[in-house]
Amino acid sequence: MSLSDDVNLYEFEENYRAAEKVSQKHLESANVPELTAQALKLAEAKNLLLPDAEALLERCVIALLGGHIVLQGPPGTGKTTLAYVLAETFNATAHLETATADWSTYDVIGGLHPTSKRGMETLVPWLGHVPRAALDCATVISRQADPEESETHQAHWLIIDEFSRAEIDKAIGPLYTVLGGGGDDVPLPLWFGDSEETNAVWLPKRFRIIATMNTVDTNYVYTFSQGLSRRFQFVYVGVPQKDQLEAELKQSRISAAKWYKDTYGGDEFKAEAFVADPKVAHATSILIDLLSTLRYGDEATGRPGWPLGTAQVVDVYRQLALRLPTAPSEETALIAALDLALADRVIPQAGNLTKVQLDATETWLQTKPLPRTKDALQHLRMASSTGY
């Protein structure tokens, strides 16, 4: 769909009237145990391994029953997947937008968009991500209430990935008031509306924003004001706990095997064989040692952990899956492939580590047959120290 199609899609005043009509409808259920159990079931179906999963999902459910939520944590911990799981838990459809440093009130709220009509240049209203999603939500609610429609969902939600990549405090503009506790019964004003009906849009009480935020790349993100922070509930999504390591790596092997089978393997590739292969198991023992040594820190010395996410582990297993069909039979045959995967996929993630964390990583590597990973770490340290 082109941008001009998007504009035309929302120029009809009945969409705005529908939003006002259904704006006071609340979510259908506030049964926390039931919703948490559903979220657990959906997370497991997506091979999403979460630390203290039941407590974490219960916090998310309670947050969403009260309003909007930000899922924050290290990269690779499944925040975006969790956002979709939460929307599905509440029987809501969802679509994703990725924030960028260029976002302004035009992107979030909307404005006037130049277009050509009958050979003449003109400006027409264009809705930003939030009011557009709110109107989609109102449409879903209206269809669900109509016995002649087959709509089974109760709402439509907006997922904003990489929330802190944008200067949200400035970009949300008048949304700041609407998201506040005192603005529940206030529509979102649209200065660019071209009629009385379209100069504001109501955000249905069923509408939610789920944002994700990377807490590691602090050099590349914006901070939030306390006022904006109050309008969202922040839930931390960390790496799996230490006692979940074996389960995490098994799920990672399953995910990598499925990716390889769907992408390259065909019928002759057996995902179960990859998961149980002794060569893969030998590489897994090194990964377990890596994560258990470096990820969780050292309480005795006060060294903080390196929060490597599960997604990075899956990336390593994908490279092993690519190498396995042509690897020799001995158990150590995949170590060279593991070495390359760690050097190319994991070490580049260490750019924001402190000297103490880098020293611990280097110490761990001294005892392992991973020469390319050692070289990659040295190159990273040299680049960090020289500024190149």
N, C-alpha and C positions, 0 to 999 in steps of 0.2 A: 504494500500500500504506500502510495506516495504521500508527501507532506500535504499536498493540496487535498488529497482524498481525506486525510485526517481532519483537516479543517472542515470540510463539508460534512463529515460524519457527525460533527457535534454542533452544527449550526441550527438544528431544529429545536424550537423552544420547548417542545413537549419533553425532551430529555431533562431539561432543567426543572420543569414542573414535577416530573416523576421523582427527581432527587429530593425536592422539598416534601413531597407527599409521603415518602418512605423514610425520611431522615430520622424519625423518632423510634424506629423499630430497633430493638436491642438484639444482641446475639441470642440464639434460641435456647442455649443451655449454659448454665454456670456450674455444672456438675464436675468439680475438679478431679476427683478420682477417676471418673469415667473418661474424661478428656485426656488425662495423663496416661491411662492405660492404652487408649487409642494411639497417642503419640508414640509410646514405647513400641507398639506393634508396627507402626509405619516406619519408625527408625530402624528397627531390626530388619524389616523387609528391604530396606535400602542399604543394608550392611553398614549403617552408621553407628560407630562405636563411640559412646560419649562417656566422660568421667562422671561417676555417680549419676547414671542416666535418669533414674526415676526422680531424684530430687531436682536435677537440672530441668527436666521437662515439666515438672510441677511448677517450678518458678516461672517458666515461660508461659504456661497456661494461665497462671494467675495474673501475670503481667498483661497478657493479651485480653483477658476479661476486663481489665481496668483501662486499657488504652494501647498506646503504641510502644514498640520495643526496639532496642538496639542489641544485637548479638555481637559482643566484642570478644576478641581473643587473637592468638597467633594465627598466621596464615596456615591453611591446610588442615584445620580442625573440623571442617564440615559445616561451617556457619551457613553457607548459602543453601546447602542440602537441607539443613535443619529448618531454614526459613520456609521452604516448600513443604516440609513435613508438618510444620505448625499450621500452615494455611489449610492443608488437607485435613488435619485433625479437626479443625473447625468447619469442615465442609465448605471451604471457600476456594474459588479459583484464584490464581495469582499470576502476575507477570512481573518481570524483572527489568529494572533500569540500573545502569552502572553510572555512579556519580563521577564527575571529572572536575579538575581544577577550573575549567571554563564555565561551569554551571553558574547561572544567574537567576534572577526572578523570572526571566523569560522561559528558562527550561523548567523550573519548578511550578510556576503559576501560569505563565503564558504572556501573550502580548500580541502585537500586530505583525503579521507576516506578509511580505511582499509577494504578489502573485500577478498573473496576467489573465485578464478577462476581456474577451472580444478584442484582443489585440492591444489592450490598454493596461498599463501597470497600475496596480491598486494595492491597498493594504486591507487585509482581512484578519479577523480574530483567529488566534491560534491558541489552543489550550495546552498548558504545561502538563507535566506528568501527574501531579496530584489531582487537580480537578478532573482530568480525563479519567483517571482511575476511579475517582469518586462517582462519576457518571456511569461508568461501567458497573460499579457496585450497585448503584440505584437500579440499573436495568436488570441485573440479576435478581435483586430483591423483588422487583415488580413482577418479573416472569414467574418467580417461585410462588407468588401469591395468586397468580392467574391460573385457574383450573384448566384452561384451554392450552396452557403452555406445559412443556415437559421438563422445565428447569427443576433440578433437584438440589442445586447448591444454594446456600443462604446468603453468600456475599462474594465480592471480588476484592482482593487486597493488592497492595503495591509493595514489592520488595525492592529496596534500594541497596545495591551492592556497593561496597567501598564508600560508605556514607561519609567518612571524614576526608575523602579526597576533594570534596567540594567545600567551599566556604559557606556552609549551610546557614549560619546565623544571618548572613546577608541574603542568601539565595531564597530563603523561604518567605521573605517579605511579609505580607499580611497574614500568611498562614501561621505566623508566630502567635497571634491572638486566638485564632480558631483552635489551635492545638492546646491552648491553655485551659486550665480547669474552669475559668470564668467565661470561656467562649463556647460552651457546649451548644448553646442555642443561637449562635451567630453564624450566618453564612459567610463563605469566603468571597470577599469582594473582587470583582474582575473589572478593572478600570477600562478595559478594552472592549467590554460587551457592547453590542450594537443595538440593544433593545432593553426594555425594562426587565424582561424575563432573563436575559443573559448577562446582566451586569453583576450577578452573584451566583454562586453555586453552593448548595447545601451538601455537607459531608455527612453521609448516613452514619448513625451511631454504630452500625455494624462494620463500618469501614476501618481498616487498620493499615498502618505502615509498619513493615518489618525491615529494619535496616541492619546491615552487617558492617563491622568496623574492624580493621586490622590494627592491633595495638603494638605491633613490632616496628613497622616502618615509620617511626615518629618524625623522621626528617622530611617526609614527603606528604604529611597530612596536616590538616587544620585542627585546632582545638575548638571546643564548644564553650559557650558562655554557660553560667549556671542557670540562667533563665531557660535556655534551650534544653539543657540536660534535664530540667524538671519536667519537660513535656514528653519525655521518653523514659521507660524503665530500662536500665542497663543490666544485661545478664551476661556473665563471663562464661565463655565456652573454651575450656582449656584442652590440653592434650590428655589422652587416656591415662589412667593411673598406672602405677608400676605393676600392680598385680593383674592388670589387663593386657600386658605386653604380648603374651602368647596368643591371646584371642585377637588382639589388634593385628598382629602380623599374619595370622591365618586369614582374617577378613581381607587384608591387603593383598594376599596371594590370590584369593578368590576374585577380587575386583580386577587385578591385573590379568588373570587367566581369562576372565570373561571379555575384557577389552581385546586381548590378543585373538581369541576365538572369533569374536564378532568382526574384527578388523582384517585379520590375515589368516587365521587358522583353518577355517572351513571345518568340514565334518571330521577330517582326520586328526584334528587337535583335540585332545581330551583335557578339559580343565582340571578334572580330578587328578589326573596323572601329574600335571604341573604342581599342584598344591602339595602332593605327597612325594615328589621326586627327591631322592637323597642329595643330589647336587644342590637343589634349591634349599633343602633343609640345612646343609652345611653353611650356605650363605646366610640363611636366617639366623643361625647361632651367632654369627658376627654382628648382624643387625641388632639382635637382642642385647648383646654386650655393649654395642655403641649407645643404644637408647638408655639402657639401665645405668650406664656410667655417666653420660653427658646430659641427658634430658632433664633429670630430676635434681641436679645440683648436688652439693655436699654440705650437709648441715654442720659438720665439724669445722670446716674452714669458712663457712658462710658463702661459698661460691654459688651463684645463681645458676639455675638450669638453662639449657638451650632448648626452647620449646618447639622442637621439630614436630610438625603436624603429620597426621596419617597420610595426607595427600602426597607428601614427599616420599614416604615409604612406598606408596603405590607406584610412584614414578620409578623408583629403583627396581621394583619387581617387574614392571613393564619391560625395562631394558633386559632383565634376566630372561623373561619370556621370549624376547626376540633372539637371544643368543642360544637358548637351550636346544633347539632342534639340531644345531650343528656342533654342539659341544661334545668333547670326548666323554667317555663313560665314567672316569674317576671322579670322586666326590669333590675334589679341589678344582675341577674344570671350570666352574663358574666364578671363581674368585677374581680372575682378571676382569670379567664382565662386571662383577660387583665393584671392583676398584674403579673402573671407568664411570660407573653409574654414580658412585659417591663423589668422585671428582667433578663430574659434570652437572649433577643434579642437586647434591646436598651441600657441598662446600660453598658454592656461590650464595647459599642462604645465610652464610655466617658473617656477612658484611657488617651487621650491626652488633656483633658480639663484643664484649669487653675483652681487655687483655687477659684477664684471669680466665675467662671462658675459652679464649683461643689457646692459652697455655694448656688448659686441661685437655682440649681436643688434640693438641700436638702430642701431649704425653700419652694419651690413649693410642694414637697412631704409631708411636714408636714400637709398640709390641705387636703390630699387625702387618701382614704381608700385603700392604696397600700402597705401593710406591707412587702411583699417579695421584692418589688422594693426598698423600704427604706433599707432593709437588704443588698441587692445587692450593693447599692451605698456605704454603710458603709464598706463592705468588699473590694470594689474597692479602697476606700480612704485609708483604713488601709494598703492594699498591696502596694499602691503608696508611702506611707510615710515610710514604713519599707524596701522597695526594694524587697519584696517577691512576 
